[in-house]
């Protein structure tokens, strides 16, 4: 991907964040603390939080 292609696909920071989140949703999120794979998205912090140990 060229730099021009990148800026065409991700014109702003929000579109780039959404693509990374989409990729993580597809590949799966594993908690580095407890190894749990049950989580939820915290919109206010824009990150996942583990339902098991509540690590963000």
Protein Blocks (a to p, Z undefined) as FASTA:
>chain_A
ZZklmmmmmmbfklmmmmmmmmmmmnopadfklopabdcddfklopacdfklopZZ
